[in-house]
Amino acid sequence: MPAAVRRRLGSGADRGANPVELAVTMPAILVLLFASIQVAAVFVARSTALNAAQSGVNAQRVHQAPPGAGTARATGFLTAAGGWLVGWKSPGPSCVTTATEVTCTVTGRSLSVVPGMDFPVRQTAHGTVERWTVP
């Protein structure tokens, strides 16, 4: 073999090193990939729950809103939002109304990339009831 070809190919002691390096680093890369997907799923589930709770508060705080308007609006939002928040039907969205305030809470679980892992989500929104007041 000519010296130029031998120099370009190297001595051959490093042959097969790349597959070994890939086999060592690939599990770490996959763990980071799945962890980032799981973090994103948790944040989307939290955002969905918060938006549903805010939607419920907005419906219930309207002047002379019928009882259950906030719960119905939050349920409709969660039904249309897709499956990012699972298990929300079990307790269901709850809205508590007093003479001056409305508080809606939505609970559920985030989708899980890792089987057997559970990521609970609970979001609450709060607002004041629209009403006539004396200046």
N, C-alpha and C positions, 0 to 999 in steps of 0.2 A: 504494500500500500504506500503511495507517495506520502511524503512528510506533510504536505499542505492539507491533504484529506485527513490524515491522522490528527493534525493540530485542530482542525475544524470539528471533528467528532469528539475530541477529548480522549481521555484515557479509558473511559468506559466504567470507571468506579462509581459514577453518579447515575448510571442507568437504572431506571425504575424508581427514582426518588420522588418524582412528581405524583404518581398514584398513591404513594404512601403518605405524602403530605396532604393530599386531598382526602384520604381516608381518615386522617387525624382531625382535620379542620372541618369536615363536612357536618358532623353531628353538632358542633358548636354553631355553625351557620344555620342549620335547621332549627335549633332551639331558639336562636335569636329571631328567626323569621316567624315561627309560630307564636312566640311571645309578643312580637309587635302586632300580629294579627289579632291576638286575644286582647291586648290593650285597646286597640282600635274598636273592637266589638263591645267592650265594656263602656267606652266613652260614647259610642252611638246609642247603646241601650240607656245610659244615663240621660243623654240628650232627649231621647224619645220620651222617657218617663217625665222629665221636667217640662217638655213642651205639652204633653197631655195634661199635666197638673195645671199649667198656666192657662191652657185652653178651658179647663173646667172652672178655674177661678173667674176667667173673663165671662163665661156664660152665667155663673151663679151670682156675680156681683151686680148684674144689671138691675135697675130699679124694678121692683116687684117681680123678680124672676120666680118662676114656679119651683117648688121643692124638687130636687133631683135633676135640675137642668145642668148643673155642673158635672155631676156624675155621668149623665147621658152624653155630654159633649166629650168628656175625657175617654169614655168607652168607645165612642165613635172615632176619635182620633187614633186610639190604640189599634182598633180594628183595621183602619186604613193604613196605618204605619208599617205594617208587615211584621215579620217575626223577629225583629231585633231584641225585643223585650218579651221573654217567655214567662209563663206562669202568672201573668198579671190578672187573669180571670178568677183565680182562686179566692183571694180576698176582694179583688175588684177595686177600682178607684173609689176613694171615699172623700166626700166634701162635707165639712162641718161649717155651718153658718150660724153666726150670732147676729145680734141687731146691727152691729157695725163692721164685722169682719167675716171673711171667707177663707178657709184653709182647705186645700185639696192635696191629698197624698196618693201617690201611685207607687206600688211596690211590685217587684217581679225579680227575674233573674236574667242575666246576660246570656247570649249564646256562648257556648263553650267550644273552643277548638280542641281542648284536651278532654277526652271522655272522663267522667267522674268528678271533674272540677266544677264547683258551684260558685258563681259570682253574684251575690245578692245586690239588688239595686233598689233604692228608696229615695224618691224625690218629693219635695213638698213645695207648694207655691202658696202665697198668701196675698190677700188684697182686701181693700175696704169696700163695703157695700154702698152702692149709690143710693142716696136717700135725700129727702128734703130736710134742710136744717134752717134754724132761725139765725140770722146774722148777729 
